[in-house]
Amino acid sequence: MASFNKVILLGNLTRDPEVRSLPSGQAVTEIGIASNRTYTVGGPGGEKREEVTFVDVSFWGRAGELIAQYLHKGDPIFVEGRLNFRSWEAKDGSKRSKLSVVGENFQFIGGRSGSSGGGGGGGGSA
């Protein structure tokens, strides 16, 4: 049976990127993204509601280093990646699990933060 695992997200960082290095020297950057969805309850003219989905994303290597260098809490980002399911046993013996995204590509969205004058949007991708 064929399978396909692709995630596309557009949202804002919920916190500053967190970079850590593995013993091998490989960098791993963890980010949190909030993605909003607006919908109407009760048909046209009904009450508008908004829901927020929070997603944890991991980037490996240079891509994560670039994100950590240029992005901060609140900045928008476009992410392409794949779903990753992890399960483990906590110190208290309970079973834990987490569904997250492993980022494979990204795009900076909007202009350069903290700069005055011109500057286009777009940034770069990895």
Helices and strands as residue ranges (DSSP letters): E 7-13, E 18-21, E 27-41, E 47-60, H 62-70, E 76-89, E 95-108
